[in-house]
Amino acid sequence: MTVHVDAQRLREERVPPARDPVPFPRRHPADDVPSGDAPSSDAAKPAGEPSWLTKLLRRPLFVAVVLVPNLLSILYFGLLAAPIYTSQASLLVLNPKQNGPSLSSLLSGASGDSSEQGGYIIKAYFSSWDAFHKLAAPMKLADTYKSGDFLSRFGGVATAFQTSDVALWRYFQRKVEVTIDQKSGIVSFGVDAYDPGYAHRLATVLLREAVAHMDAMNDQQTGDFVKNAVARRASIEATLQHDLAALATFRNQTGTYDPKELYLSNLALMNSLAMKATDLKSQREAIAAATPGNPQADNLATATQSVRGDIASAAKTFPAMARSSSRYEKLLVSRDNNITLLGQANMAVQEAQANAEKNRYYLNVISNPSEPMTSEGPQSLMWIGGILLASLVLWGLLR
């Protein structure tokens, strides 16, 4: 019996004492008794025992994890946080030549046409250094964004107290939010600022710069497609004009429009003269054989000699004619080749213009930048509630 009691006592001593999750006041057993038999309050609660709130405040972990962060959040979001105004606008970037969903876009539920691609182009431009550089000085971004509270302003805690151009660029990127609807391809963007009028002006200027950038990109793309084709066509046209001028100079110098036609004409003349000389010779021989000493035979011999002289004179022009004809043929072939190349160059220019038009984007503004009347940030109640919930959860895990 004594062994059993000692073993039970050891087990009771090993059991750790119960620990309340939150040190709220324990319920006294006297609470269950009737009110008429209840003991006095002095007997129910020992004198000098601290309340549950006092016990919480005496715990350093509770103060560090729950009390201090929530007091700071209430102080900042309730009194110090600067209001943030957002100017919103929406637009659509279209390419009529490329619009048309593909199988993959239909399966994924996206728009599948060029509007979504153009939306990402606009999104990339809004966060680019080029857009920031064009707005930094005219819109006085640094001076304006320094007017916020010490925590969220430029040059404060939000930028680790940095005031460089890169820090301002990163800060500006966080102030411009762009969203793209995957199904319709509509681009919506909002610009945050500490002043409603400035937010509207900044969004308007940013939208105007986006339209100008899209037009410049289209012009550059058109130049890339058409420039080389137009330059080649201009070079061929200049070469063709040079060939035509060389032909005109050749004709003025030789006095011949077409040496080939002159050669054929002189060749036909020589053939006719040769036939005539043969005929005269035959006649003279016949007359001389029939009537020796006939003076007509002498006349025929003289005429034959004259015809042979004409043949010799015509034959002397053939070497010079051959040289001029070769030069003329060279110029003629060059001209014909350049005419053919010019036709091909014109077709290449037309194809380049068609390709440039096919890749051209058009920006349509659906909604101009709004003029905010009330602030949309910093959503104080949501932040205070979130910090309270997070601190309580963290305290519950650490205690």
Secondary structure, DSSP 8 states (H G I E B T S, - for coil): -HHHHHHHHHHHHHS-----SS------GGGGS-GGG---HHHHS-TT---HHHHHHT-HHHIIIIIHHHHHHHHIIIII---BEEEEEEEEEE-TTT----HHHHHHTS--SHHHHHHHHHHHHHTSHHHHHHHHHHHTHHHHHTTS-TTTSTTSGGGTT--SHHHHHHHHHHHEEEEE-TTT--EEEEEEESSHHHHHHHHHHHHHHHHHHHHHHHHHHHHHHHHHHHHHHHHHHHHHHHHHHHHHHHHHHH--S-HHHHHHHHHHHHHHHHHHHHHHHHHHHHHHHHSTT-HHHHHHHHHHHHHHHHHHHHHHHHHHHHHHHHHHHHHHHHHHHHHHHHHHHHHHHHHHHHHHHHT--EEEEEE-----SS--B--HHHHHHHHHHHHHHHHHHH-
